[in-house]
Amino acid sequence: MQRVGIIGGGQLAWMMGDAAKKLGIELVIQTPSQDDPAVYIAQEAVFAAVDDAAATETLAAKCDVITFENEFVNLNALSFLEKQGVCFRPRLAALSPLLDKYEQRCYLRDLGLPVPQFFALEKPEDIQAKKEYLSFPIVLKARRHGYDGQGTFVIHDLAALSTVVSQNNTQFLVEEFVPFTRELAIIAARSVHGEIVTYPVVETQQEQQVCRRVIAPADITPQQEEEIQAIAHTLLNNLQAVGIFGIELFITAKGKILVNEIAPRTHNSGHFSLDACEISQFEQHLRAVCGLPLVDPALNCAGAVMVNLLGYENSHSDYQNQRQKLANIPQAYLHWYGKTASRPGRKLGHITVLLEQQNPDVIQAIINTIESIWYPQ
């Protein structure tokens, strides 16, 4: 029986639990809190911060292979373990160009992949020197540790830029504001033997830089689907990646596709796969990192709508009444992450509704029903 170590114990690791059971794999996690969702499905846990390399050494002694639930790791510290023979999948060299958002942009550009225009802003004094390159609005992103809208700002003038940069003690990536018509994403997996499979391209709907909804498949042309699949193949092959990667993209009014961000792990845009595909992204990831054959992830229905259940208050409620109403929606599959505290914007669960046909009016009606039940009027 293989043992897989996961650095991180949130809902992404938790959702690997059923897949691990099915595949006869044991999971051991490294996570800071005994209340984290994955603690309840793991065979063992090492309670420590995800960037604690000494704890990862302890984790490695219990496992055959180590994978990642998030990117908040210390690669320099982990490289010592890799040199000692610890098997990381994806390997650290595949993570290295992606963890810093500016370095990720440079890597994608150098691969010839389409990205927004960008430059680095390291300190407040750099603003004057870069003034001629600024065309507002712009997007400002912290280079490390930003997710779910944290560390991302849409800036409309020079004064706001100066304020945000001076108030945040971090380095930033500055990029052009893309007037996209839609945001898209693709989940792709690569095996230890270099085999790649891709999930259907989806539309993601964000509010305040947090994913609210995912519609599968996205309403795009076959040529656009092929272009996005080609981007995924180029990226994963060049990284020699192993495991699932989430790739976020923009599509402009003229149909141009731009790569937004890469997540070297299972991803929120792939949660629909738990119920709407022949294999979930979580099982596919475990298959990849354990050296098992990948499976065709085709849809098992006409389409699906996934809606994130986000916190809207500070509380310790389990929202049982709302959850029961949501579970009663026809063709609905509710996933509740078991977090002990709610706060605004926190991902507490998600619901996926399978579709019998791809009808925009039906999709919107389902979204309205879910959100009218979940969010206070």
N, C-alpha and C positions, 0 to 999 in steps of 0.2 A: 504494500500500500504506500503510495507516494504521499509525502507531507509537503504542503506548500505554505511557506511563510508569507504573510501579507503585511507590508508596512503601511499602517493606517487601519482604523477600526470603525469607520463610519458606515453609511448605508451602502456604499459601493462594495465594501468587503462583505457586509451582511447579506447582500443579494447574491453572493457567490455560494452561500450556504447550501441551498437546495441542489445546485449544480454539483457541488463537491460530493454530496451524499449520493447522487445519481452515478457519479464517476468512481466512487470508492476512494475519494481523496480526503485526507485530513487537513484541516486548516489550523494554522497557528498564527496569531496576530500580534503585532507590536502597536500599542495604542496607549495614549496617556490616561484614559479614564475608564474605571470599571463600569460606567454607565453607557459607554459607547455601544451602538447597535450590534456590531459584529462579535462582541464579547459573548453573546448568547448563542452563537452558532459555532464558535471555534472550539477545537479540542483543547487548546491551551492558549494562554495569553501572556505576553511580556508587557508589563505596564510601564511605559516610558514614552517620552516624546518621540515623534517619528524621525527627528534629526539626531537622535542619540545613537551614535555608531557603536558604542559599547553594548547597548541593549540589542542592537542588530546582530552583534557577534553572538550574543546569547541566543537570539532567534535562529541564527544560522546553524547553531549546534543541534537544533531540534528538527531541522528541515532538510529536504533534498534540493529545493529551489526557492528563491525569494522573488516576489513580485511586489507591485506598488499600487496603493489605492489613491495616493495623491503625490504631488510634486514637491512637497516641503522638506525634502531630504538634503543631507549634506554629502554631495558627491565626492568631495575631496576625502572626507573621512571614510566613506564606504569603499573607495578605490583600494585602500589597504586590504580590506576583506576580499575584494575580487582577486587581488594578486595572490592571496592565500588560498584561492580555489573556491571561494563561495560563488555559487551560480545565481546570478541575478538575471531575470528575464522580465522586461527587456534589459539588455546589458547596459552598463553605465554609459558607454560611448554613444548609445542611442538616445539617452536622456540628455547628455551633456549640451548639445546645441539648442535644446528646447526650453530649459528651465528659466532662463533669462529672456524676457520677451523681446528685447532689442536683438540679442544674439539669435533668437529664433527667427526674427524677421530677416536678418542678414543671411542666415542659412537658407531660408526659403528662396530669397532673391537670387542667391548664388546657384541654387539648383535650377533656376530659370522658371520658377513657379510664380504666378501672378499675385502680387501683394500691393496694398496701398503704399503710397509714398510715405517715407518715415525718416526720422533721425533721432539721435540720443540727446537727452538733456540731463546733464549730471549735477548741475548746481544752479542756484538762482542767477548767478552772474552770467551764465551762458545765454540767458534770454536775449540780452542786447545783441550779442554776437550772432544769434540765429534769427533776429527780427525780420530780415529780408525773406526768410523761408516760410514765414508764418502767414497763412491765409485762413482766417477764421470763418466758420468754426473749425476747431481741431479736436482730436481725441488724445487725451493724456493718460498713459497707463504706467503704473508702478512696474518696474522691470521684474521684480520677484514677489511671490506670495500674494498676488491678487487673484480672487475668484469670486463668482457670483456678484459682480459689480463692485466689489471692494477694490480700491486702488485704481478705479477707472473714472475719468471725468471728461465730460464734453465741455469744452472751453470756448467762450464766445468773444473774448477780447483780451487785450494785453494785461489789463489790471487784474482780471480773474486768474490769468495764467501765473502772474507774479505771486498772487496771494496763495494759490494752491501749492506751488513749488516751494515757497518759503515756509509754509505750515507743515509740510510733510518731509521728514528727514529721510529721503530715499532718492534713488535715481529713476528717471522716467524715460519712457519711449513716447515720442510725439509722432502722430501719424495724421494723414489727411482724413477729414470726415467724409466718409463714402455715402453719397445719397442713394443707398441701395433701395430696391423695391422689396426684396425679401432676404431673410437670412436662412441659410441652408446648412446641413451637416451630413457627414457620412461617417459611419463606423466601419473600420477595416481591420482585418486580422491577418497576421503573417505567422507562419509556422516555423519551427526550427529548420525545416528543409526548404524554406523560401516560398512555400505555397501561400497565395493571398486570396482571401475571399472578402467581398464587400457586401454590406447591408444596403437596402434601398436608400437612396438619398431622401432626406426628410426636410420639411420646412420647420424652422424653430421660430417661435414668437417670444421676444424678450420684452420685459418691462423693467426699467431702471437697471439694465444690464444683467437681469436675472431671468433665466429661462422660465416662462410661464406655461408654454404649450408646445407640443410637437405633433405635426401632422405627417403621417406616413401613408403612401409615398408623396414626395413633393410634386407639385404640378409644374414639371419642367419638360423640355423637349428631350428626345432620346440622345441628341447630340450633346446637350448639356450634361446629361447623366453620364455619358461616355467620357466627357472632358473631366468631370469630377472623379470618376473612377481612375482615370489615368493619373490625376494628381496624387491620389491615394497610393497607387502602385509606385510612382516615382519616389514619393516620400519614404514609404516603408522599405523599399529595396535599397535606397541610398543609406538609410539608417541601419540596414540589416536588423530591423526590429523583430522582436518576437512578442506576440500578444496583441491585444486590442488597442487601437488608437482612435480617438475621436478628432475629426477634422471639421472645423467650423468655417463657413464661407459666406460671402456676400454675392448677390446677383444684382447688377445695375439695371436701369431702365432700358439700356441698349443690349441687355443680355450678356454683358461681360461678367465673368466669374473671377472673384478675388479671394485668396485664402486669408482668413481672419486670424485664427489661432489653432494650435495643435495641442491636444491633451494626450499624453502617452499612457493611457489607462482606459478603463471602462468609463463611459461618459453619459451624462444625463440625456443627451439626444438619442441614446440607444435603449432607454428603458422600455419602450414599446415592444422591444424584441422578446421580453419575458412572456408575453401573451400572444403576440401577433406574428411571430416567426417560427420556423421549424426548429431553430436553436437560439437561445438567448445569447446576448453578448457576454454574459457572465460565464456560461458553460463554454462558449467558444474561447474565451480568454484562458480558462483553466486547461482546456484541451491544448492550446498553443504552448503554454509555458511548461506543460508536462510532456510535450513531445508526442501528443496523440494527433491523429488525423483531424483536419478541420472538416466542418459540415456545411453544406450549402444553406445559407441563412434566408431562404426565400420566405416571402410573406405566406401565411396560411389563411389569409382572408383578403378581402378587396382593399382594405386599408385600416388605419387605426388613428385614434386621437389620444394623445397622452397629455394630461394636465397635472402640473405640479401642485401639491397642496402646501402652500407657503404659510408660515406663521404671519399673523397680522396683529399680535398683541404679546405682551409678556405674561405668560401663565404656565401652570402645570396641569392643564386640562388634557384629557385624552380624547376629547371631541367625539365621544361615543355616539351621540345623537346624530351629528352630521355624517359620521362614517357609515352609520346604518342606512341613512337615506341614499348616500352615494352608492353603496353596495347594491341597492335595489334597482339601479339604472340597468336596463337591458343590455346584455353583452359587455358588462363592466367588470373589470378586475381591479380591486383596490389593494394597494401595497402600503402598509403603515409601518414606519421605521422604528417605532417604539422609543423615540427620544423622550426624555423625561421633562424637558423644558421647551416651551415655545417662545420665540421672539420674532419680531417683524422680519420677514424675508427668509427665515430659516426653512429649509426643506424638511417637512415633517412626514411626507408620504407622496404618493402619486396614484393616479387612477388612469387606466387605459380602457377605452371603449372600442371594440372591434366594429368595423363597418361592413355592410353588405354591398355598398356602392360608394364611389367617390363623388359625393354631392356637396358642394360648398355650403349650401343652405342647411343641410342636415348636420354637417360638421359644426357650423356656427351655433346651431340650436343645442347640440350636445355640450359645447363649451359653455354656453349661457346657462344651461341647466346645472352643470357641475359647479360653476362659480357662484351661482345664486344660492346653492345649498351651502357651499363652503364659506364664503365671505359674508360678514355681516352687511346688511343693507345700508 
